[in-house]
Amino acid sequence: MKPDSPSGSALSALARAIIEVAFIVFLFYSNLFMGEFTASNAHGKSLAAGFLDIFTVTNFTIAIVSAVIGYLVFEFLRKKL
């Protein structure tokens, strides 16, 4: 095995950060989408209408900020424990 180069480890750390943030955003949107259909309880509400209701700039901003904060907290805990 080749030893990791400094740029390779930085790239893998960045890739891991992006993957973890994307996963947190996925969990946020899946929870929001599920809540949209549970709360509305409207018969005949389509999947497309649900997507249009949850994919807004405000929700995206909240998802990204929350995901970055969550990532930083878990990284802090990983290094401390």
VOGU-3710 file (C-alpha; in Angstrom, 3 decimals, decimal comma):
1> mkpdspsgsa> 0,000/0,000/0,000  1,156/3,514/-0,761  1,276/5,936/2,135  -1,294/8,684/1,899  0,063/11,957/0,611  -0,891/15,150/2,441  -3,074/16,308/-0,436  -4,731/12,874/-0,622  -5,682/12,905/3,030  -7,045/16,438/2,738
11> lsalaraiie> -9,073/15,378/-0,269  -10,448/12,341/1,538  -11,308/14,481/4,577  -13,135/16,920/2,312  -14,948/14,083/0,555  -15,986/12,607/3,912  -17,250/16,023/5,069  -19,286/16,484/1,896  -20,770/12,995/2,176  -21,695/13,471/5,839
21> vafivflfys> -23,263/16,886/5,229  -25,190/15,500/2,245  -26,459/12,618/4,370  -27,670/15,012/7,072  -29,437/17,099/4,392  -31,018/13,899/3,034  -32,305/13,018/6,506  -33,661/16,552/6,950  -35,572/16,469/3,665  -36,874/12,937/4,145
31> nlfmgeftas> -38,181/13,908/7,579  -39,694/17,103/6,182  -41,285/15,212/3,284  -42,760/12,601/5,604  -44,124/15,332/7,865  -45,636/17,119/4,885  -47,812/14,126/4,062  -48,590/13,259/7,667  -49,660/16,761/8,646  -51,600/17,614/5,495
41> nahgkslaag> -53,468/14,306/5,371  -55,041/15,518/2,130  -56,343/12,857/-0,165  -55,184/13,352/-3,710  -52,060/15,299/-2,821  -49,453/14,234/-5,335  -45,778/13,516/-4,870  -44,909/16,487/-7,064  -46,998/18,836/-4,924  -45,227/17,550/-1,819
51> fldiftvtnf> -41,825/18,167/-3,395  -42,822/21,685/-4,399  -43,938/22,403/-0,839  -40,679/21,307/0,797  -37,984/22,348/-1,704  -37,749/26,051/-0,965  -34,778/28,356/-0,501  -35,614/28,733/3,188  -35,723/24,980/3,784  -32,496/24,503/1,835
61> tiaivsavig> -30,743/27,182/3,896  -31,940/25,595/7,119  -30,823/22,156/5,904  -27,308/23,307/4,955  -26,737/25,339/8,138  -28,032/22,498/10,317  -25,966/19,924/8,454  -22,745/21,911/8,812  -23,396/22,476/12,527  -24,174/18,778/12,958
71> ylvfeflrkk> -21,011/17,805/11,101  -18,869/20,127/13,251  -20,403/18,799/16,479  -19,803/15,168/15,471  -16,242/15,924/14,380  -15,624/17,589/17,740  -17,046/14,574/19,569  -15,005/12,157/17,449  -11,788/13,927/18,370  -12,683/14,209/22,063
81> l> -13,787/10,613/22,550
//
